[in-house]
Each structure stands twice: as C-alpha cells, then as structure tokens.
Amino acid sequence: MKTRMIVVSALMMVPLLLGACSPAKTVEVACEDFSESKHVTRQVEVKVGEVLTVSLCSNRTTGFQWSEAARISDKAALRQTGHEFIEPGEENGDGPVVGAPGEERWTFEALRKGTSEVFVEYSRPWEGGEKGEWTFTLTVLVR
C-alpha cells in the first residue's frame, strides 16, 4: 500500500515538474548596445512550444518607453503573451533606483514553424514626442 502511494504521488508530480522545466530562450539588449547603434537587430531560433523572452534597456524617467505591443509579421507562428517594465533594482530586491535604467520585457510563444519578425520602438508616446529614437527588430526562426 505504501509503495503504491509513493508511485501515485510521483506520477502526479511529473506534469508539474515538466511544466516548470518548459524550454525558454532569452534575448537581451543593454543600453550600451543602443549607444553604439540606435537601430539594433538580432536573430534567434526557437522550437515550437518554446517561450521567448525579449529584454531591452529602458529608462522611463526620460519620458521614453518601448511599444507596449510588438509588431509581429507572422502571428500564426509567434504570439505575444506578455509585456512588463522592471524598475531598476526591483529584480535583486534593492528597491527603486531613481533615474537609473530598468528594462522592458516581452514574452512570446512559438506557435508553429515559420519565420516572423518582431519590431518595437522606443519613443515618447505623447503627440509631438520623438518617435523611433531606438528600434529593435528580432527575426525569429521557429523550427
């Protein structure tokens, strides 16, 4: 009876463990990269079902922010599932650091094989504000 309970418990844990280990890829671009070029491009390869995270330097104290929704060329291959701003110091528990750059993160899910481009721009969103001060284009190859 005890052995059977252990086996049943172990079988119930397998889906939880597999979910926690879902494959993921991350593409990160630092502020220094945008200092070298205002228009950065990258390429990444992911598998169907994989989660892709894009992390870009962002300093909202300047009035600039990245596009909330990414432009995706093939929405049948890739879908945006999230977007968030991470305050500077928030990740390591130090608390906010006024004036320092944080990061903006988008998450995407690879839906089917294909190639899709993801595009976002760093602008001052109000009317008359600077548009496309920085741009980021990512070519995603879904295998």
Secondary structure as UniProt FT lines:
FT   HELIX           2..20
FT   STRAND          24..29
FT   HELIX           31..36
FT   STRAND          39..46
FT   TURN            48..49
FT   STRAND          51..58
FT   HELIX           60..62
FT   STRAND          65..66
FT   STRAND          71..72
FT   TURN            75..77
FT   STRAND          78..86
FT   TURN            88..93
FT   TURN            98..99
FT   STRAND          102..110
FT   STRAND          114..123
FT   TURN            127..128
FT   STRAND          134..142
//
